[in-house]
């Protein structure tokens, strides 16, 4: 009888370990989009914000811009792809620009979210890509970028 108890406990431990591994794998592969909010004038209408977001997406989705971002961040190696063109295609597929809200000290204000869709395990890289895309957003809009804080 004691042998059956030990065998049952062993099977239960292996089953719990497998469930823990499956749950961790599931959590790491969940969608986790990362974006940078770009505040806009609160007086703009919703349709105008959507129009600006659509226009900004078309300019950011140009092949030259995507290739420049891929080369700057070495996305070909990080995503294990065969070429920079493939990395640019993947980046273009993940890229999004949509209207939304940004939370500030003054409350919620309208904003345009520029970012990429990714997995939870890629959140650091997704954040780097979103910040790099903002450099191109400033150039496209013709606005001087905000000064970077130094420590």
N, C-alpha and C positions, 0 to 999 in steps of 0.2 A: 504494500500500500504506500509506503514511504517513497518508493521509487516513482510511482505515478505522480505523487505530489511534487517531487523534484522535477520530473519531466514537464509537468504542467506549468510549473513556475518558470522553467527555462523558456518554454514556448511563449508564455505571457510576456516575459522580458524582451524576447526577440520581436514580438508583435508590437509592443510599445515603442521599441527603438525604430522600427520601420515606420510607424505612424508619426513619430517625431521628425524623422527625416523627410517624409512626404509633406508634412505641414510646413517645415522650414523651406523646402523647395517651392511650395505653393506661394508662400509669402514673398520670396525673392523674385518670382516671376509675375507678380501682380502689376497691372499698369500703374505708372507713376509719372504723369506729365510734369515737366518743370517749365516755368515761364517767368518772364520778367514783365511786370506791369509798366506800361507807359501811360502816365496820367494825361488826360485830354481835358479840354475846356468843358466844364459842366453844362454850358449853354448849348453845346452841339446836340442836334437831334439824334435819336437812335439810328435812323436811316443813314445819316451823314457819318456816324461812327462806323457803321457796318461797311459803308463805301470806302472809307479811309483804310479800314482793316483789309478789305479785299484788294485794294490797290497796293498796299504795303506787302501783302503776301505774294502778289505777282512779281513785284520787284525783288523780293528776297528769294523767290524760287527760281530766279535766273541761274543758268548753269555756271556762269563765271563767279557769281557770289558764292554759290554752294561749293564750288571747287576751291575757292580761296579759304573758306572756313574749314574744309576737309584737310587741306594742306597745312594750315596753321595749327590745327589740333591733332594732326596725325591720325585721323579717323580710320584710314585704311588699315593701319596696324591694330588699332584698338578694337575695331569691329571685325577683324580678320577677313577682310575682303581682298579681291584680287587686284583692284585698281582704284585710283582716285575717282574715276567716273562712276564706278559702282557705289563708292562711299557717298558721292554727291547724290546719286539716285536714291539711296537709302535715307539720306538726310532730307531730301526733298519730300519723300514719302512721310517722314515723321514730323516735318515742320508744320506748325499751325500759327495763325494770327487771328485772334478773335476778340470782339469787344467784351468787356466785363467790368468789374469794379476793383478798386485798389483800396485797401484799408490803410488809412493814415492817422496821424494824431488828430486831424480835423474831422475824422469820420470817413465814411465810404465816399469815394469820388469815382467818376467814370474813368475807365482806362482801357487801353488796348493791350492784350496779353500776347507777347511774342515768345514762343518756346517750342519745345519738341516733346513728342510722346516717347516714352521709354518704359523700361521695367524698373522695379524698386532697386534691384541690384546695380543698375546703371545710373542711379540718381546723381552721383557726383559728376560723372561725365555729362549727363544731361544738363546739369546746372552750368558747367563750363561752356557747353555749346550755346545755351541760351544767353549767357553773358557775352559771348563772342558775337552772336547774331545782333546784339544791341549796338555794337560798334558800327555795323553796316546800316542799322536803322538810323543812327544819328547822321551818317553820310547821306542816306537817301532823303531824309527830311531836311537836310541842310542846316542842322542845328549843332551848335558847339556842345560836345559831350560834357556832362558834369565832371568836375574835378574828382580824381580818385583820392580817397582818404589814405594817408600814410600813417604808419604806426610809429 
